[in-house]
Amino acid sequence: MDLLTMLEFISVQRHDFLNHLQVISGLVQLNKSDRVIDYIRQVCIDVERLSKVIHLKNPYVAAALLLGNHQAEMHQVVIDFNIQTDFEECAVPAGEMGSVLYEALSRAVNYLASPEISGRRIALSLAESDKKYLCRISFPESPASGTRITRDVLTDMEKLLSPFGGKVGLAVSGGEGEIHIICPRMP
């Protein structure tokens, strides 16, 4: 997660916003008010999909998820977010947690970027209990792709998390892969 990637993300968001305004303007000029309403509804759905990400209390986690989503969109991979926590009391420092989440999401997106894989969707969930936070990144596993995410790619992430009691793991079964990240809450 670097500044250039963040600036690229902001530039793309600006470009998309201007495109939306041009589409709406064109539909209004063509007197297609019903299509304007449908178009605005669709844009609102897209914006709402990321609203829970934007409101996370940990800005590094929010940035990691936004940039990961941007990368996914560039590879035509859809991320379904299920966010049930704000990550406010995570014992792993914000910067490290953001780096780990971005790396894990990036690995899953790059794996699904292969055109041989169908169902290019990632389910990302963030949840918490009284003692820990849990992030799950689930994706379809395809033998046709010839590539697999292996445990060794998680080593660098584990090095960032372990000093703070965090763990990262990989599970593959039944045609699905899952990267899971477990971090303790602050005492």
URJO-V886401 format. One record per helix or strand of 2 or more residues. SS is the DSSP state (alpha for helix, beta for strand). FROM is the first residue (numbers start at 0). LEN is the number of residues. If there is no record, write none. Layout:
ss=SS from=FROM len=LEN
ss=SS from=FROM len=LEN
This chain:
ss=alpha from=2 len=27
ss=alpha from=32 len=17
ss=alpha from=50 len=4
ss=alpha from=58 len=16
ss=beta from=77 len=6
ss=alpha from=93 len=19
ss=beta from=120 len=8
ss=beta from=131 len=9
ss=alpha from=142 len=3
ss=alpha from=150 len=12
ss=beta from=166 len=7
ss=beta from=175 len=10
